[in-house]
Amino acid sequence: MEQSGDTDTGKQSNGHKEAKKEDLKTTECKLKELSSAYLSIIESIGEDCSRQGLLKTPERAAKAIIHFTKGYDENLTDIVKDAIFDEDTDEMVLVKDIEMFSLCEHHMVPFMGKVSVGYLPSKKVIGLSKIARIVELYSRRLQVQERLTNQIADALQNILNPRGVGVVVEATHMCMVMRGVEKFNSKTVSSSMRGEFRNNPKTREEFLHLIKKF
C-alpha cells in the first residue's frame, strides 16, 4: 500500500513538472511574438533598433506588457482559494485606497488611481489581502474603468453573497493627459453598488462618508 501511495505521489509530481514546462513554453512563445511585434512598432515610427539604447527594448517591452496584463493568466478561484471564513458579523467591512494600475483598451496607455471596496457580510468574510488581489486580477488587463468597477463588485457578490457591495474607483487616464484634450488634472470617478448599498441610502451614505473621512 505504501508503494502505491509513493507511485501516486510521483505521478502528481511529474504532472506538476509537465504543467510548469508547458507554462514556461507558452510564456517563451508569447515573449518571442511580442518582442517581434515591438520591434516592428519601433521600426515603424522611424527609429533605429540597432542603436545601443534600443537593442533590448523589444524584449523589455514584451516582458513589461506581459506583467501589465497578467490578469488574463489568473482566475478568481485560484486567487481566493480557502480565504473565505465563517464569521458572525453584519457590520460593514471597508478596504480603501487600494492602488490600481491598468491599461486603457482604446489606446493601450495607462490609467491609474485608487479603489475603495466595502461590503456587508452575510455570515462570511474574506481575507482582506484577497480584496486587493481581486482588484489586481481585473485591473491587469485591457480595461475601461466602468467595466473594471463592475467586475470587482460582481466578484465579491459572487463569492461571498453578502447583503451588499460598494466599489468606488478614482483614476487618472493618460489618454486624457498625454493626448486628445490634454487635461492634466482631470480625474474619473466610477461606482458600482449592489444590494443594500444600492437600495438603502443610509448604507450608501455611510460607505461614501467613510471613504472620504480617513
C-alpha positions in Angstrom: 0.0 0.0 0.0 2.8 2.4 0.8 4.5 1.7 -2.5 1.2 2.5 -4.3 1.0 5.8 -2.4 4.5 6.7 -3.4 3.7 5.9 -7.0 0.6 8.2 -6.9 2.7 11.0 -5.4 5.3 10.5 -8.0 2.7 10.8 -10.8 1.3 14.0 -9.2 4.8 15.5 -9.0 5.5 14.6 -12.7 2.2 16.1 -13.6 3.1 19.4 -11.9 6.5 19.4 -13.6 4.9 18.9 -17.0 2.4 21.7 -16.4 5.3 24.0 -15.4 7.2 23.1 -18.5 4.1 23.8 -20.7 3.6 27.2 -18.9 7.2 28.1 -19.5 7.0 27.1 -23.2 3.8 29.2 -23.6 5.5 32.2 -21.9 8.6 31.9 -24.1 6.4 31.8 -27.2 4.4 34.8 -26.1 7.6 36.7 -25.3 9.1 35.9 -28.7 5.9 37.0 -30.5 5.6 40.2 -28.5 9.3 41.1 -28.9 8.9 40.8 -32.7 5.8 43.0 -32.6 7.5 45.7 -30.6 10.5 45.6 -33.0 8.1 46.3 -35.9 6.5 49.1 -33.9 9.8 50.8 -33.1 11.0 50.5 -36.7 7.6 51.8 -38.0 7.9 55.1 -36.0 11.3 55.7 -37.7 13.7 54.5 -35.0 16.9 52.5 -35.5 16.6 49.3 -33.5 20.3 48.6 -33.9 21.4 51.5 -31.8 22.6 50.8 -28.3 19.7 52.2 -26.3 17.1 50.2 -28.3 18.9 46.8 -28.7 17.0 45.1 -25.9 13.9 47.4 -25.9 11.6 45.0 -27.8 12.2 42.2 -25.2 12.0 44.6 -22.3 8.7 46.0 -23.6 7.4 42.5 -24.2 8.2 41.5 -20.6 6.5 44.7 -19.4 3.3 44.1 -21.3 3.1 40.5 -20.0 3.3 41.9 -16.5 0.8 44.7 -17.2 -1.7 42.1 -18.5 -1.1 39.2 -16.1 -4.7 39.2 -15.1 -5.5 37.2 -18.2 -3.5 34.3 -16.8 -5.2 34.3 -13.4 -8.7 33.5 -12.2 -10.9 34.3 -9.2 -10.9 30.8 -7.8 -7.2 30.5 -7.6 -6.8 33.9 -6.0 -9.4 33.4 -3.3 -8.6 29.8 -2.5 -9.6 29.0 1.1 -9.6 32.6 2.3 -13.4 32.8 2.9 -14.3 32.3 6.6 -17.5 31.9 8.6 -17.9 34.9 10.9 -21.0 36.0 12.8 -20.8 39.7 11.9 -23.0 42.0 9.9 -21.1 45.3 10.1 -19.6 46.9 7.1 -16.1 45.9 6.0 -14.2 48.6 4.1 -10.8 48.5 2.4 -10.0 51.9 0.8 -7.3 53.5 -1.3 -6.1 50.2 -3.0 -3.6 51.3 -5.6 -4.6 50.3 -9.1 -2.8 50.4 -12.5 -4.4 49.4 -15.7 -4.3 49.9 -19.5 -7.0 51.7 -21.4 -8.2 49.3 -24.1 -8.8 52.1 -26.5 -5.3 53.5 -26.7 -3.3 51.0 -24.6 -1.9 53.7 -22.4 -2.1 53.5 -18.6 -4.8 54.7 -16.3 -4.1 54.6 -12.5 -5.7 55.5 -9.3 -7.3 54.0 -6.2 -10.1 51.7 -5.4 -12.3 51.5 -2.3 -14.3 48.4 -1.6 -17.0 47.8 1.0 -19.4 45.0 1.8 -21.9 43.9 4.3 -21.2 40.4 5.4 -23.8 37.6 5.4 -22.1 35.3 7.9 -19.0 35.1 5.6 -15.9 37.3 5.3 -12.9 37.2 3.0 -9.2 37.7 3.9 -8.5 41.4 3.5 -5.5 40.9 1.2 -7.7 39.0 -1.2 -9.7 42.1 -1.9 -6.6 43.8 -3.1 -5.8 40.7 -5.2 -9.2 40.8 -6.8 -8.6 44.5 -7.8 -5.2 43.4 -9.2 -6.9 40.5 -11.1 -9.2 42.7 -13.1 -7.0 45.8 -13.4 -4.1 43.9 -15.0 -6.0 43.6 -18.3 -7.0 45.9 -21.1 -9.8 47.8 -19.5 -12.3 50.6 -19.3 -12.9 52.0 -15.8 -16.6 51.4 -15.8 -16.2 47.6 -16.5 -13.4 47.3 -14.0 -15.6 48.8 -11.3 -18.4 46.4 -12.1 -16.1 43.3 -12.3 -14.7 43.9 -8.8 -18.3 44.3 -7.4 -19.6 41.2 -9.2 -16.6 39.1 -8.0 -17.3 39.9 -4.3 -21.0 39.4 -4.8 -20.5 36.0 -6.4 -18.0 34.6 -3.9 -19.5 36.0 -0.6 -23.1 36.5 -1.4 -23.1 39.5 1.0 -26.1 41.7 1.8 -24.4 44.4 -0.2 -21.3 45.6 -2.0 -20.0 49.0 -2.9 -17.0 49.8 -5.1 -15.6 53.3 -6.0 -12.7 53.8 -8.4 -11.0 57.2 -8.9 -8.4 57.3 -11.7 -6.3 59.5 -13.9 -6.3 58.4 -17.6 -3.1 59.0 -19.6 -5.2 59.0 -22.8 -6.6 62.4 -21.5 -3.3 63.7 -20.1 -0.9 62.7 -22.9 -3.1 63.1 -26.0 -6.5 64.4 -27.1 -7.8 67.1 -24.7 -4.6 67.0 -22.6 -6.2 67.9 -19.3 -3.6 67.2 -16.7 -5.6 67.4 -13.6 -8.8 65.6 -14.7 -9.9 62.5 -12.7 -12.6 60.0 -13.4 -14.8 58.6 -10.6 -17.0 55.5 -11.1 -19.0 53.5 -8.7 -20.9 50.2 -8.6 -23.4 49.4 -5.8 -25.1 46.1 -5.1 -27.8 45.0 -2.6 -28.2 47.4 0.4 -25.5 49.7 -1.0 -27.8 50.4 -3.9 -31.2 50.1 -2.2 -30.5 51.7 1.2 -29.5 55.4 1.1 -28.2 55.3 4.6 -25.8 52.4 3.9 -24.6 54.1 0.8 -24.0 57.4 2.6 -22.1 55.6 5.4 -19.9 53.9 2.8 -19.2 57.2 0.9 -18.6 59.1 4.2 -16.0 56.5 5.4 -14.2 56.7 2.1 -13.8 60.5 2.4 -13.2 60.6 6.2 -9.9 59.0 6.7 
